[in-house]
Amino acid sequence: MWAIIGICLLALIISIIEVPSLVKKKLKKEMIVFFCFLSIAVTFSILLSLQINIPSILKIIEIIYAPVSKVVFSFLQ
């Protein structure tokens, strides 16, 4: 519970530090990207603090590219 509160407070502090400069410079696209990355990071951090097993992104990439690599290697042999 305290870890989740700490993660949310840290995300709030980061937002308070970064957002005013983005608003001042009128960087709307950068602000959208900032909040997307921040929300992804907060989500993963909360999941890890709850000890939920998160699959590795490398496994997903391997599943996608394994058939492609087999075809490429078959042409090279």
N, C-alpha and C positions, 0 to 999 in steps of 0.2 A: 504494500500500500504506500509506504513512504517512498519507495523507489519511483513509483508512478507519479506521485506528487512532485518529487524532485525533477523528474524528466520534464514534466509539464512546465514547472517553474523555469527550468533552464531554457526550454524552447521559448517561453515568454520573454525572458531576458534577452535572448538572441534576437528575437523579433523587435523588441524595443530599441535595441542598438542599431539594427540594420535597416529597418523599414523607413525611418524618417529621411535618411539620405536618398533612398530610392524614390520616395514621394517628392522630395525636394527637386530631384533631377528629372522627374516625370518619366521614370523608367517602368512602365506598366508591365511589359513583357518579362523583364527581369524580376519584377516582384512576383509574378505568377510562377515563374520557375523557382524562385526562392521558396515560396510557400509549398510548392509541390515537393521539392527535395526535403524541406523541413518536416512536412507531414509524413513522408516516407520514413525519414530517420526516426521520428518520434514513435511511429507505429512499430517499427522493428525494435526499437529500444524497449518499448512497453512489452512487446511479445517476449523478448529475451528476459526481461525482469520477471515475467510470469512463468519463466522456464518452459515456454512452448517451443517445441522443436521446429525450427524453420529450415526447410530444405535448401541446399546450396544451389545457387544460380548456375554453377558449373554442371550440375546434373541435368538441368533443363537444356542447357546449351548442348551437352553431349547427346541427349535424346534427339534433339533437332538435327544436329549435324552428323550423327553417326551414319545414317543412310547415304548422305551426300558424300562423305569420305570413302565409303565402300565403293560407290560408283566411280569416283575419281581414281582410286587405287586400282580398280579393275581395268580402267583404260590405260594406266601406266605400266601394267605388267604384261 
